[in-house]
Amino acid sequence: MINKNMKIEEIVEKYPCLIDFFFKVGLKVMVCGDILWGTLEEEAIRQGKGEMLDEIVSKANEIIAKEGEKKNTFLNIGDDEND
């Protein structure tokens, strides 16, 4: 499970299946193939998603409960499964 104080690098490394979800909710965790630094909360606030952070963390944890620590990093941006 994740929380808002976790570093983005740790989240993406442990739960790469969340990359799609973060992109879908408008939270960029990677730029030009590089993972952003800082905590999830810091980046959410920086990107104007601070008000949505609790909802984002809750939904991300639902995805983790369903998907586990899958190592698939394939982006399914067009897939609405995680919406």
PDB file with SEQRES, HELIX, SHEET and CRYST1 records, atoms N, CA, C and O in Angstrom:
SEQRES   1 A   83  MET ILE ASN LYS ASN MET LYS ILE GLU GLU ILE VAL GLU          
SEQRES   2 A   83  LYS TYR PRO CYS LEU ILE ASP PHE PHE PHE LYS VAL GLY          
SEQRES   3 A   83  LEU LYS VAL MET VAL CYS GLY ASP ILE LEU TRP GLY THR          
SEQRES   4 A   83  LEU GLU GLU GLU ALA ILE ARG GLN GLY LYS GLY GLU MET          
SEQRES   5 A   83  LEU ASP GLU ILE VAL SER LYS ALA ASN GLU ILE ILE ALA          
SEQRES   6 A   83  LYS GLU GLY GLU LYS LYS ASN THR PHE LEU ASN ILE GLY          
SEQRES   7 A   83  ASP ASP GLU ASN ASP                                          
HELIX    1 AA1 ILE A    8  LYS A   14  1                                   7    
HELIX    2 AA2 LEU A   18  LYS A   24  1                                   7    
HELIX    3 AA3 LEU A   40  ARG A   46  1                                   7    
HELIX    4 AA4 GLY A   50  MET A   52  5                                   3    
HELIX    5 AA5 LEU A   53  GLU A   67  1                                  15    
SHEET    1 AA1 2 MET A  30  VAL A  31  0                                        
SHEET    2 AA1 2 ASP A  34  ILE A  35 -1                                        
CRYST1    1.000    1.000    1.000  90.00  90.00  90.00 P 1           1          
ATOM      1  N   MET A   1       0.833  -1.181   0.000  1.00  0.00           N  
ATOM      2  CA  MET A   1       0.000   0.000   0.000  1.00  0.00           C  
ATOM      3  C   MET A   1       0.883   1.253   0.000  1.00  0.00           C  
ATOM      4  O   MET A   1       2.033   1.226   0.439  1.00  0.00           O  
ATOM      5  N   ILE A   2       0.315   2.340  -0.501  1.00  0.00           N  
ATOM      6  CA  ILE A   2       1.066   3.591  -0.553  1.00  0.00           C  
ATOM      7  C   ILE A   2       0.439   4.614   0.384  1.00  0.00           C  
ATOM      8  O   ILE A   2      -0.680   4.443   0.866  1.00  0.00           O  
ATOM      9  N   ASN A   3       1.193   5.685   0.628  1.00  0.00           N  
ATOM     10  CA  ASN A   3       0.656   6.835   1.346  1.00  0.00           C  
ATOM     11  C   ASN A   3       1.260   8.088   0.733  1.00  0.00           C  
ATOM     12  O   ASN A   3       2.208   8.014  -0.048  1.00  0.00           O  
ATOM     13  N   LYS A   4       0.705   9.236   1.092  1.00  0.00           N  
ATOM     14  CA  LYS A   4       1.108  10.494   0.463  1.00  0.00           C  
ATOM     15  C   LYS A   4       2.541  10.902   0.779  1.00  0.00           C  
ATOM     16  O   LYS A   4       3.112  11.742   0.082  1.00  0.00           O  
ATOM     17  N   ASN A   5       3.124  10.323   1.813  1.00  0.00           N  
ATOM     18  CA  ASN A   5       4.487  10.683   2.203  1.00  0.00           C  
ATOM     19  C   ASN A   5       5.562   9.818   1.553  1.00  0.00           C  
ATOM     20  O   ASN A   5       6.753  10.017   1.790  1.00  0.00           O  
ATOM     21  N   MET A   6       5.142   8.864   0.737  1.00  0.00           N  
ATOM     22  CA  MET A   6       6.117   8.000   0.059  1.00  0.00           C  
ATOM     23  C   MET A   6       6.755   8.741  -1.107  1.00  0.00           C  
ATOM     24  O   MET A   6       6.123   9.570  -1.761  1.00  0.00           O  
ATOM     25  N   LYS A   7       8.005   8.426  -1.347  1.00  0.00           N  
ATOM     26  CA  LYS A   7       8.697   9.004  -2.501  1.00  0.00           C  
ATOM     27  C   LYS A   7       8.151   8.370  -3.776  1.00  0.00           C  
ATOM     28  O   LYS A   7       7.893   7.167  -3.828  1.00  0.00           O  
ATOM     29  N   ILE A   8       7.980   9.199  -4.798  1.00  0.00           N  
ATOM     30  CA  ILE A   8       7.449   8.725  -6.075  1.00  0.00           C  
ATOM     31  C   ILE A   8       8.313   7.601  -6.623  1.00  0.00           C  
ATOM     32  O   ILE A   8       7.793   6.618  -7.150  1.00  0.00           O  
ATOM     33  N   GLU A   9       9.609   7.738  -6.506  1.00  0.00           N  
ATOM     34  CA  GLU A   9      10.527   6.711  -7.005  1.00  0.00           C  
ATOM     35  C   GLU A   9      10.221   5.355  -6.364  1.00  0.00           C  
ATOM     36  O   GLU A   9      10.214   4.333  -7.051  1.00  0.00           O  
ATOM     37  N   GLU A  10       9.972   5.341  -5.066  1.00  0.00           N  
ATOM     38  CA  GLU A  10       9.657   4.104  -4.351  1.00  0.00           C  
ATOM     39  C   GLU A  10       8.322   3.518  -4.818  1.00  0.00           C  
ATOM     40  O   GLU A  10       8.199   2.307  -5.003  1.00  0.00           O  
ATOM     41  N   ILE A  11       7.328   4.383  -5.006  1.00  0.00           N  
ATOM     42  CA  ILE A  11       6.008   3.922  -5.451  1.00  0.00           C  
ATOM     43  C   ILE A  11       6.101   3.279  -6.825  1.00  0.00           C  
ATOM     44  O   ILE A  11       5.600   2.174  -7.035  1.00  0.00           O  
ATOM     45  N   VAL A  12       6.742   3.973  -7.762  1.00  0.00           N  
ATOM     46  CA  VAL A  12       6.834   3.479  -9.139  1.00  0.00           C  
ATOM     47  C   VAL A  12       7.668   2.205  -9.214  1.00  0.00           C  
ATOM     48  O   VAL A  12       7.360   1.308  -9.999  1.00  0.00           O  
ATOM     49  N   GLU A  13       8.709   2.121  -8.412  1.00  0.00           N  
ATOM     50  CA  GLU A  13       9.541   0.919  -8.412  1.00  0.00           C  
ATOM     51  C   GLU A  13       8.768  -0.282  -7.864  1.00  0.00           C  
ATOM     52  O   GLU A  13       8.855  -1.383  -8.409  1.00  0.00           O  
ATOM     53  N   LYS A  14       8.027  -0.069  -6.805  1.00  0.00           N  
ATOM     54  CA  LYS A  14       7.308  -1.166  -6.160  1.00  0.00           C  
ATOM     55  C   LYS A  14       5.990  -1.499  -6.863  1.00  0.00           C  
ATOM     56  O   LYS A  14       5.585  -2.660  -6.915  1.00  0.00           O  
ATOM     57  N   TYR A  15       5.327  -0.476  -7.403  1.00  0.00           N  
ATOM     58  CA  TYR A  15       4.011  -0.659  -8.024  1.00  0.00           C  
ATOM     59  C   TYR A  15       3.956   0.005  -9.401  1.00  0.00           C  
ATOM     60  O   TYR A  15       3.239   0.992  -9.567  1.00  0.00           O  
ATOM     61  N   PRO A  16       4.685  -0.501 -10.382  1.00  0.00           N  
ATOM     62  CA  PRO A  16       4.681   0.126 -11.708  1.00  0.00           C  
ATOM     63  C   PRO A  16       3.296   0.150 -12.354  1.00  0.00           C  
ATOM     64  O   PRO A  16       3.049   0.943 -13.263  1.00  0.00           O  
ATOM     65  N   CYS A  17       2.398  -0.711 -11.891  1.00  0.00           N  
ATOM     66  CA  CYS A  17       1.038  -0.715 -12.437  1.00  0.00           C  
ATOM     67  C   CYS A  17       0.313   0.596 -12.137  1.00  0.00           C  
ATOM     68  O   CYS A  17      -0.721   0.864 -12.748  1.00  0.00           O  
ATOM     69  N   LEU A  18       0.811   1.411 -11.229  1.00  0.00           N  
ATOM     70  CA  LEU A  18       0.165   2.683 -10.900  1.00  0.00           C  
ATOM     71  C   LEU A  18       0.520   3.809 -11.864  1.00  0.00           C  
ATOM     72  O   LEU A  18      -0.129   4.855 -11.854  1.00  0.00           O  
ATOM     73  N   ILE A  19       1.533   3.612 -12.689  1.00  0.00           N  
ATOM     74  CA  ILE A  19       1.931   4.675 -13.618  1.00  0.00           C  
ATOM     75  C   ILE A  19       0.755   5.074 -14.496  1.00  0.00           C  
ATOM     76  O   ILE A  19       0.488   6.264 -14.665  1.00  0.00           O  
ATOM     77  N   ASP A  20       0.049   4.099 -15.056  1.00  0.00           N  
ATOM     78  CA  ASP A  20      -1.136   4.384 -15.883  1.00  0.00           C  
ATOM     79  C   ASP A  20      -2.150   5.210 -15.108  1.00  0.00           C  
ATOM     80  O   ASP A  20      -2.629   6.238 -15.587  1.00  0.00           O  
ATOM     81  N   PHE A  21      -2.468   4.752 -13.917  1.00  0.00           N  
ATOM     82  CA  PHE A  21      -3.475   5.421 -13.095  1.00  0.00           C  
ATOM     83  C   PHE A  21      -3.090   6.871 -12.831  1.00  0.00           C  
ATOM     84  O   PHE A  21      -3.922   7.768 -12.973  1.00  0.00           O  
ATOM     85  N   PHE A  22      -1.844   7.109 -12.449  1.00  0.00           N  
ATOM     86  CA  PHE A  22      -1.419   8.476 -12.173  1.00  0.00           C  
ATOM     87  C   PHE A  22      -1.565   9.361 -13.408  1.00  0.00           C  
ATOM     88  O   PHE A  22      -2.010  10.504 -13.298  1.00  0.00           O  
ATOM     89  N   PHE A  23      -1.197   8.849 -14.581  1.00  0.00           N  
ATOM     90  CA  PHE A  23      -1.371   9.625 -15.806  1.00  0.00           C  
ATOM     91  C   PHE A  23      -2.846   9.917 -16.061  1.00  0.00           C  
ATOM     92  O   PHE A  23      -3.199  11.026 -16.461  1.00  0.00           O  
ATOM     93  N   LYS A  24      -3.704   8.933 -15.834  1.00  0.00           N  
ATOM     94  CA  LYS A  24      -5.143   9.101 -16.086  1.00  0.00           C  
ATOM     95  C   LYS A  24      -5.783  10.149 -15.187  1.00  0.00           C  
ATOM     96  O   LYS A  24      -6.724  10.826 -15.603  1.00  0.00           O  
ATOM     97  N   VAL A  25      -5.290  10.293 -13.965  1.00  0.00           N  
ATOM     98  CA  VAL A  25      -5.848  11.309 -13.069  1.00  0.00           C  
ATOM     99  C   VAL A  25      -5.109  12.644 -13.209  1.00  0.00           C  
ATOM    100  O   VAL A  25      -5.354  13.580 -12.448  1.00  0.00           O  
ATOM    101  N   GLY A  26      -4.210  12.720 -14.178  1.00  0.00           N  
ATOM    102  CA  GLY A  26      -3.516  13.967 -14.464  1.00  0.00           C  
ATOM    103  C   GLY A  26      -2.326  14.257 -13.579  1.00  0.00           C  
ATOM    104  O   GLY A  26      -1.895  15.404 -13.467  1.00  0.00           O  
ATOM    105  N   LEU A  27      -1.792  13.225 -12.949  1.00  0.00           N  
ATOM    106  CA  LEU A  27      -0.629  13.389 -12.079  1.00  0.00           C  
ATOM    107  C   LEU A  27       0.582  12.771 -12.772  1.00  0.00           C  
ATOM    108  O   LEU A  27       0.710  11.550 -12.859  1.00  0.00           O  
ATOM    109  N   LYS A  28       1.454  13.624 -13.254  1.00  0.00           N  
ATOM    110  CA  LYS A  28       2.648  13.140 -13.952  1.00  0.00           C  
ATOM    111  C   LYS A  28       3.677  12.689 -12.927  1.00  0.00           C  
ATOM    112  O   LYS A  28       4.085  13.458 -12.057  1.00  0.00           O  
ATOM    113  N   VAL A  29       4.089  11.436 -13.044  1.00  0.00           N  
ATOM    114  CA  VAL A  29       5.121  10.903 -12.151  1.00  0.00           C  
ATOM    115  C   VAL A  29       6.411  10.628 -12.908  1.00  0.00           C  
ATOM    116  O   VAL A  29       7.436  10.294 -12.313  1.00  0.00           O  
ATOM    117  N   MET A  30       6.350  10.772 -14.230  1.00  0.00           N  
ATOM    118  CA  MET A  30       7.527  10.585 -15.079  1.00  0.00           C  
ATOM    119  C   MET A  30       7.551  11.694 -16.120  1.00  0.00           C  
ATOM    120  O   MET A  30       6.508  12.107 -16.627  1.00  0.00           O  
ATOM    121  N   VAL A  31       8.743  12.169 -16.431  1.00  0.00           N  
ATOM    122  CA  VAL A  31       8.922  13.169 -17.477  1.00  0.00           C  
ATOM    123  C   VAL A  31      10.104  12.722 -18.322  1.00  0.00           C  
ATOM    124  O   VAL A  31      11.199  12.506 -17.802  1.00  0.00           O  
ATOM    125  N   CYS A  32       9.884  12.586 -19.610  1.00  0.00           N  
ATOM    126  CA  CYS A  32      10.931  12.141 -20.533  1.00  0.00           C  
ATOM    127  C   CYS A  32      11.577  10.839 -20.071  1.00  0.00           C  
ATOM    128  O   CYS A  32      12.787  10.657 -20.208  1.00  0.00           O  
ATOM    129  N   GLY A  33      10.772   9.938 -19.528  1.00  0.00           N  
ATOM    130  CA  GLY A  33      11.260   8.638 -19.101  1.00  0.00           C  
ATOM    131  C   GLY A  33      11.917   8.610 -17.735  1.00  0.00           C  
ATOM    132  O   GLY A  33      12.293   7.543 -17.251  1.00  0.00           O  
ATOM    133  N   ASP A  34      12.060   9.770 -17.105  1.00  0.00           N  
ATOM    134  CA  ASP A  34      12.671   9.833 -15.774  1.00  0.00           C  
ATOM    135  C   ASP A  34      11.590   9.986 -14.709  1.00  0.00           C  
ATOM    136  O   ASP A  34      10.645  10.757 -14.875  1.00  0.00           O  
ATOM    137  N   ILE A  35      11.741   9.249 -13.624  1.00  0.00           N  
ATOM    138  CA  ILE A  35      10.806   9.334 -12.509  1.00  0.00           C  
ATOM    139  C   ILE A  35      11.066  10.631 -11.754  1.00  0.00           C  
ATOM    140  O   ILE A  35      12.216  10.990 -11.502  1.00  0.00           O  
ATOM    141  N   LEU A  36       9.988  11.336 -11.393  1.00  0.00           N  
ATOM    142  CA  LEU A  36      10.127  12.581 -10.650  1.00  0.00           C  
ATOM    143  C   LEU A  36      10.580  12.311  -9.217  1.00  0.00           C  
ATOM    144  O   LEU A  36      10.304  11.252  -8.653  1.00  0.00           O  
ATOM    145  N   TRP A  37      11.274  13.277  -8.644  1.00  0.00           N  
ATOM    146  CA  TRP A  37      11.774  13.184  -7.273  1.00  0.00           C  
ATOM    147  C   TRP A  37      10.743  13.773  -6.325  1.00  0.00           C  
ATOM    148  O   TRP A  37       9.858  14.520  -6.743  1.00  0.00           O  
ATOM    149  N   GLY A  38      10.859  13.439  -5.069  1.00  0.00           N  
ATOM    150  CA  GLY A  38       9.980  13.998  -4.052  1.00  0.00           C  
ATOM    151  C   GLY A  38       8.874  13.035  -3.675  1.00  0.00           C  
ATOM    152  O   GLY A  38       8.779  11.926  -4.201  1.00  0.00           O  
ATOM    153  N   THR A  39       8.045  13.484  -2.755  1.00  0.00           N  
ATOM    154  CA  THR A  39       6.951  12.638  -2.291  1.00  0.00           C  
ATOM    155  C   THR A  39       5.734  12.808  -3.186  1.00  0.00           C  
ATOM    156  O   THR A  39       5.643  13.757  -3.965  1.00  0.00           O  
ATOM    157  N   LEU A  40       4.816  11.886  -3.061  1.00  0.00           N  
ATOM    158  CA  LEU A  40       3.570  11.969  -3.818  1.00  0.00           C  
ATOM    159  C   LEU A  40       2.826  13.247  -3.452  1.00  0.00           C  
ATOM    160  O   LEU A  40       2.277  13.915  -4.329  1.00  0.00           O  
ATOM    161  N   GLU A  41       2.803  13.590  -2.184  1.00  0.00           N  
ATOM    162  CA  GLU A  41       2.114  14.807  -1.746  1.00  0.00           C  
ATOM    163  C   GLU A  41       2.758  16.056  -2.340  1.00  0.00           C  
ATOM    164  O   GLU A  41       2.057  16.934  -2.842  1.00  0.00           O  
ATOM    165  N   GLU A  42       4.072  16.143  -2.288  1.00  0.00           N  
ATOM    166  CA  GLU A  42       4.772  17.310  -2.837  1.00  0.00           C  
ATOM    167  C   GLU A  42       4.458  17.490  -4.315  1.00  0.00           C  
ATOM    168  O   GLU A  42       4.192  18.604  -4.768  1.00  0.00           O  
ATOM    169  N   GLU A  43       4.488  16.402  -5.059  1.00  0.00           N  
ATOM    170  CA  GLU A  43       4.246  16.491  -6.500  1.00  0.00           C  
ATOM    171  C   GLU A  43       2.784  16.787  -6.797  1.00  0.00           C  
ATOM    172  O   GLU A  43       2.486  17.549  -7.717  1.00  0.00           O  
ATOM    173  N   ALA A  44       1.871  16.201  -6.037  1.00  0.00           N  
ATOM    174  CA  ALA A  44       0.442  16.472  -6.237  1.00  0.00           C  
ATOM    175  C   ALA A  44       0.149  17.952  -6.006  1.00  0.00           C  
ATOM    176  O   ALA A  44      -0.580  18.568  -6.783  1.00  0.00           O  
ATOM    177  N   ILE A  45       0.703  18.516  -4.963  1.00  0.00           N  
ATOM    178  CA  ILE A  45       0.502  19.939  -4.681  1.00  0.00           C  
ATOM    179  C   ILE A  45       1.119  20.781  -5.787  1.00  0.00           C  
ATOM    180  O   ILE A  45       0.503  21.737  -6.260  1.00  0.00           O  
ATOM    181  N   ARG A  46       2.325  20.433  -6.200  1.00  0.00           N  
ATOM    182  CA  ARG A  46       3.006  21.186  -7.265  1.00  0.00           C  
ATOM    183  C   ARG A  46       2.209  21.181  -8.559  1.00  0.00           C  
ATOM    184  O   ARG A  46       2.210  22.165  -9.299  1.00  0.00           O  
ATOM    185  N   GLN A  47       1.524  20.068  -8.833  1.00  0.00           N  
ATOM    186  CA  GLN A  47       0.761  19.936 -10.071  1.00  0.00           C  
ATOM    187  C   GLN A  47      -0.706  20.344  -9.910  1.00  0.00           C  
ATOM    188  O   GLN A  47      -1.506  20.133 -10.822  1.00  0.00           O  
ATOM    189  N   GLY A  48      -1.065  20.920  -8.773  1.00  0.00           N  
ATOM    190  CA  GLY A  48      -2.432  21.391  -8.562  1.00  0.00           C  
ATOM    191  C   GLY A  48      -3.433  20.288  -8.268  1.00  0.00           C  
ATOM    192  O   GLY A  48      -4.633  20.473  -8.467  1.00  0.00           O  
ATOM    193  N   LYS A  49      -2.958  19.149  -7.800  1.00  0.00           N  
ATOM    194  CA  LYS A  49      -3.832  18.009  -7.497  1.00  0.00           C  
ATOM    195  C   LYS A  49      -3.912  17.746  -5.992  1.00  0.00           C  
ATOM    196  O   LYS A  49      -4.373  16.680  -5.581  1.00  0.00           O  
ATOM    197  N   GLY A  50      -3.478  18.684  -5.176  1.00  0.00           N  
ATOM    198  CA  GLY A  50      -3.452  18.499  -3.733  1.00  0.00           C  
ATOM    199  C   GLY A  50      -4.811  18.175  -3.141  1.00  0.00           C  
ATOM    200  O   GLY A  50      -4.914  17.361  -2.224  1.00  0.00           O  
ATOM    201  N   GLU A  51      -5.870  18.819  -3.668  1.00  0.00           N  
ATOM    202  CA  GLU A  51      -7.224  18.575  -3.158  1.00  0.00           C  
ATOM    203  C   GLU A  51      -7.692  17.155  -3.442  1.00  0.00           C  
ATOM    204  O   GLU A  51      -8.549  16.628  -2.733  1.00  0.00           O  
ATOM    205  N   MET A  52      -7.138  16.538  -4.469  1.00  0.00           N  
ATOM    206  CA  MET A  52      -7.533  15.183  -4.872  1.00  0.00           C  
ATOM    207  C   MET A  52      -6.657  14.106  -4.248  1.00  0.00           C  
ATOM    208  O   MET A  52      -6.888  12.919  -4.478  1.00  0.00           O  
ATOM    209  N   LEU A  53      -5.664  14.493  -3.472  1.00  0.00           N  
ATOM    210  CA  LEU A  53      -4.641  13.545  -3.028  1.00  0.00           C  
ATOM    211  C   LEU A  53      -5.205  12.368  -2.239  1.00  0.00           C  
ATOM    212  O   LEU A  53      -4.823  11.226  -2.495  1.00  0.00           O  
ATOM    213  N   ASP A  54      -6.098  12.615  -1.292  1.00  0.00           N  
ATOM    214  CA  ASP A  54      -6.655  11.503  -0.507  1.00  0.00           C  
ATOM    215  C   ASP A  54      -7.396  10.520  -1.407  1.00  0.00           C  
ATOM    216  O   ASP A  54      -7.284   9.306  -1.237  1.00  0.00           O  
ATOM    217  N   GLU A  55      -8.153  11.052  -2.365  1.00  0.00           N  
ATOM    218  CA  GLU A  55      -8.880  10.201  -3.316  1.00  0.00           C  
ATOM    219  C   GLU A  55      -7.905   9.418  -4.199  1.00  0.00           C  
ATOM    220  O   GLU A  55      -8.118   8.234  -4.461  1.00  0.00           O  
ATOM    221  N   ILE A  56      -6.849  10.068  -4.653  1.00  0.00           N  
ATOM    222  CA  ILE A  56      -5.844   9.415  -5.492  1.00  0.00           C  
ATOM    223  C   ILE A  56      -5.175   8.271  -4.727  1.00  0.00           C  
ATOM    224  O   ILE A  56      -5.017   7.174  -5.263  1.00  0.00           O  
ATOM    225  N   VAL A  57      -4.788   8.525  -3.488  1.00  0.00           N  
ATOM    226  CA  VAL A  57      -4.130   7.492  -2.678  1.00  0.00           C  
ATOM    227  C   VAL A  57      -5.081   6.328  -2.433  1.00  0.00           C  
ATOM    228  O   VAL A  57      -4.679   5.167  -2.518  1.00  0.00           O  
ATOM    229  N   SER A  58      -6.339   6.633  -2.129  1.00  0.00           N  
ATOM    230  CA  SER A  58      -7.328   5.581  -1.872  1.00  0.00           C  
ATOM    231  C   SER A  58      -7.529   4.697  -3.098  1.00  0.00           C  
ATOM    232  O   SER A  58      -7.522   3.471  -2.992  1.00  0.00           O  
ATOM    233  N   LYS A  59      -7.707   5.321  -4.261  1.00  0.00           N  
ATOM    234  CA  LYS A  59      -7.908   4.565  -5.500  1.00  0.00           C  
ATOM    235  C   LYS A  59      -6.647   3.775  -5.862  1.00  0.00           C  
ATOM    236  O   LYS A  59      -6.737   2.634  -6.316  1.00  0.00           O  
ATOM    237  N   ALA A  60      -5.485   4.375  -5.664  1.00  0.00           N  
ATOM    238  CA  ALA A  60      -4.225   3.672  -5.942  1.00  0.00           C  
ATOM    239  C   ALA A  60      -4.114   2.427  -5.072  1.00  0.00           C  
ATOM    240  O   ALA A  60      -3.670   1.380  -5.543  1.00  0.00           O  
ATOM    241  N   ASN A  61      -4.509   2.528  -3.823  1.00  0.00           N  
ATOM    242  CA  ASN A  61      -4.449   1.369  -2.934  1.00  0.00           C  
ATOM    243  C   ASN A  61      -5.455   0.296  -3.331  1.00  0.00           C  
ATOM    244  O   ASN A  61      -5.200  -0.891  -3.124  1.00  0.00           O  
ATOM    245  N   GLU A  62      -6.592   0.691  -3.896  1.00  0.00           N  
ATOM    246  CA  GLU A  62      -7.543  -0.291  -4.437  1.00  0.00           C  
ATOM    247  C   GLU A  62      -6.908  -1.045  -5.602  1.00  0.00           C  
ATOM    248  O   GLU A  62      -7.050  -2.262  -5.713  1.00  0.00           O  
ATOM    249  N   ILE A  63      -6.213  -0.322  -6.461  1.00  0.00           N  
ATOM    250  CA  ILE A  63      -5.538  -0.944  -7.606  1.00  0.00           C  
ATOM    251  C   ILE A  63      -4.458  -1.906  -7.115  1.00  0.00           C  
ATOM    252  O   ILE A  63      -4.325  -3.013  -7.638  1.00  0.00           O  
ATOM    253  N   ILE A  64      -3.697  -1.491  -6.122  1.00  0.00           N  
ATOM    254  CA  ILE A  64      -2.656  -2.359  -5.564  1.00  0.00           C  
ATOM    255  C   ILE A  64      -3.271  -3.629  -4.994  1.00  0.00           C  
ATOM    256  O   ILE A  64      -2.741  -4.721  -5.199  1.00  0.00           O  
ATOM    257  N   ALA A  65      -4.380  -3.495  -4.284  1.00  0.00           N  
ATOM    258  CA  ALA A  65      -5.041  -4.666  -3.701  1.00  0.00           C  
ATOM    259  C   ALA A  65      -5.472  -5.642  -4.790  1.00  0.00           C  
ATOM    260  O   ALA A  65      -5.446  -6.858  -4.597  1.00  0.00           O  
ATOM    261  N   LYS A  66      -5.866  -5.095  -5.929  1.00  0.00           N  
ATOM    262  CA  LYS A  66      -6.320  -5.924  -7.049  1.00  0.00           C  
ATOM    263  C   LYS A  66      -5.148  -6.483  -7.855  1.00  0.00           C  
ATOM    264  O   LYS A  66      -5.140  -7.662  -8.209  1.00  0.00           O  
ATOM    265  N   GLU A  67      -4.170  -5.645  -8.139  1.00  0.00           N  
ATOM    266  CA  GLU A  67      -3.082  -6.003  -9.051  1.00  0.00           C  
ATOM    267  C   GLU A  67      -1.834  -6.530  -8.343  1.00  0.00           C  
ATOM    268  O   GLU A  67      -1.076  -7.306  -8.925  1.00  0.00           O  
ATOM    269  N   GLY A  68      -1.617  -6.120  -7.109  1.00  0.00           N  
ATOM    270  CA  GLY A  68      -0.409  -6.526  -6.397  1.00  0.00           C  
ATOM    271  C   GLY A  68       0.821  -5.813  -6.924  1.00  0.00           C  
ATOM    272  O   GLY A  68       0.726  -4.726  -7.495  1.00  0.00           O  
ATOM    273  N   GLU A  69       1.966  -6.426  -6.731  1.00  0.00           N  
ATOM    274  CA  GLU A  69       3.241  -5.843  -7.149  1.00  0.00           C  
ATOM    275  C   GLU A  69       3.646  -6.352  -8.524  1.00  0.00           C  
ATOM    276  O   GLU A  69       4.763  -6.833  -8.707  1.00  0.00           O  
ATOM    277  N   LYS A  70       2.743  -6.246  -9.487  1.00  0.00           N  
ATOM    278  CA  LYS A  70       3.069  -6.679 -10.847  1.00  0.00           C  
ATOM    279  C   LYS A  70       4.216  -5.844 -11.377  1.00  0.00           C  
ATOM    280  O   LYS A  70       4.289  -4.638 -11.141  1.00  0.00           O  
ATOM    281  N   LYS A  71       5.093  -6.488 -12.082  1.00  0.00           N  
ATOM    282  CA  LYS A  71       6.249  -5.785 -12.630  1.00  0.00           C  
ATOM    283  C   LYS A  71       6.026  -5.326 -14.066  1.00  0.00           C  
ATOM    284  O   LYS A  71       6.972  -4.913 -14.737  1.00  0.00           O  
ATOM    285  N   ASN A  72       4.786  -5.394 -14.543  1.00  0.00           N  
ATOM    286  CA  ASN A  72       4.458  -4.937 -15.888  1.00  0.00           C  
ATOM    287  C   ASN A  72       4.479  -3.416 -15.913  1.00  0.00           C  
ATOM    288  O   ASN A  72       3.725  -2.768 -15.187  1.00  0.00           O  
ATOM    289  N   THR A  73       5.333  -2.853 -16.740  1.00  0.00           N  
ATOM    290  CA  THR A  73       5.392  -1.402 -16.844  1.00  0.00           C  
ATOM    291  C   THR A  73       4.725  -0.901 -18.115  1.00  0.00           C  
ATOM    292  O   THR A  73       4.833   0.282 -18.437  1.00  0.00           O  
ATOM    293  N   PHE A  74       4.037  -1.775 -18.844  1.00  0.00           N  
ATOM    294  CA  PHE A  74       3.347  -1.378 -20.063  1.00  0.00           C  
ATOM    295  C   PHE A  74       2.257  -0.375 -19.726  1.00  0.00           C  
ATOM    296  O   PHE A  74       1.436  -0.611 -18.839  1.00  0.00           O  
ATOM    297  N   LEU A  75       2.253   0.734 -20.433  1.00  0.00           N  
ATOM    298  CA  LEU A  75       1.247   1.756 -20.182  1.00  0.00           C  
ATOM    299  C   LEU A  75      -0.030   1.446 -20.943  1.00  0.00           C  
ATOM    300  O   LEU A  75       0.001   1.258 -22.159  1.00  0.00           O  
ATOM    301  N   ASN A  76      -1.134   1.392 -20.250  1.00  0.00           N  
ATOM    302  CA  ASN A  76      -2.447   1.148 -20.846  1.00  0.00           C  
ATOM    303  C   ASN A  76      -3.274   2.420 -20.780  1.00  0.00           C  
ATOM    304  O   ASN A  76      -4.385   2.409 -20.249  1.00  0.00           O  
ATOM    305  N   ILE A  77      -2.754   3.501 -21.305  1.00  0.00           N  
ATOM    306  CA  ILE A  77      -3.383   4.801 -21.153  1.00  0.00           C  
ATOM    307  C   ILE A  77      -4.791   4.824 -21.738  1.00  0.00           C  
ATOM    308  O   ILE A  77      -5.647   5.547 -21.228  1.00  0.00           O  
ATOM    309  N   GLY A  78      -5.055   4.067 -22.775  1.00  0.00           N  
ATOM    310  CA  GLY A  78      -6.385   4.047 -23.370  1.00  0.00           C  
ATOM    311  C   GLY A  78      -7.342   3.099 -22.689  1.00  0.00           C  
ATOM    312  O   GLY A  78      -8.518   3.060 -23.051  1.00  0.00           O  
ATOM    313  N   ASP A  79      -6.888   2.341 -21.726  1.00  0.00           N  
ATOM    314  CA  ASP A  79      -7.694   1.348 -21.021  1.00  0.00           C  
ATOM    315  C   ASP A  79      -8.404   2.003 -19.852  1.00  0.00           C  
ATOM    316  O   ASP A  79      -7.759   2.630 -19.012  1.00  0.00           O  
ATOM    317  N   ASP A  80      -9.717   1.871 -19.784  1.00  0.00           N  
ATOM    318  CA  ASP A  80     -10.494   2.494 -18.715  1.00  0.00           C  
ATOM    319  C   ASP A  80     -10.650   1.594 -17.504  1.00  0.00           C  
ATOM    320  O   ASP A  80     -11.414   1.933 -16.601  1.00  0.00           O  
ATOM    321  N   GLU A  81      -9.972   0.478 -17.443  1.00  0.00           N  
ATOM    322  CA  GLU A  81     -10.121  -0.487 -16.357  1.00  0.00           C  
ATOM    323  C   GLU A  81      -9.887   0.141 -14.993  1.00  0.00           C  
ATOM    324  O   GLU A  81     -10.569  -0.220 -14.034  1.00  0.00           O  
ATOM    325  N   ASN A  82      -8.936   1.078 -14.873  1.00  0.00           N  
ATOM    326  CA  ASN A  82      -8.593   1.658 -13.576  1.00  0.00           C  
ATOM    327  C   ASN A  82      -9.320   2.959 -13.294  1.00  0.00           C  
ATOM    328  O   ASN A  82      -9.016   3.627 -12.306  1.00  0.00           O  
ATOM    329  N   ASP A  83     -10.265   3.332 -14.128  1.00  0.00           N  
ATOM    330  CA  ASP A  83     -11.007   4.582 -13.901  1.00  0.00           C  
ATOM    331  C   ASP A  83     -12.042   4.408 -12.837  1.00  0.00           C  
ATOM    332  O   ASP A  83     -12.760   5.353 -12.513  1.00  0.00           O  
TER     333      ASP A  83                                                      
END                                                                             
